[in-house]
Amino acid sequence: MYKPTKNENAVSDRHITTIIWGDMLIGPSEFPSMLDYQLHGRLPGYGKALRDQFPRDIVIGDWHYEDKQADFPSLDVLQKEGFRVLGTTY
């Protein structure tokens, strides 16, 4: 289970926004319509399991590259789970 460290609390206490890359938070089993090589959350403990441990006050950069899809289902899922999300590219 994720628990904030003393330093992480100091960051939020100073009103600093934490932004992380989201490629390790999405996996191919959850998003089969997306390009497999961009979905790095395939290892045990990554993907949704890792997302579930993060506080919802962080921003996730939903990072994709070399992809020309009209929609990215990961954006909707991350937002529905309560994260602020930025669509980011390579």
Buried (B, 14 or more C-beta within 10 A) or exposed (E): EEEEEEEBEEEBEEEEEEEBEBBBBBBBEBBEEBBEEBBBBBEEEBBBEBBEEBEEEBBBBBBBEEEEEEEBBBBEBBEEBEBEBEEBEE
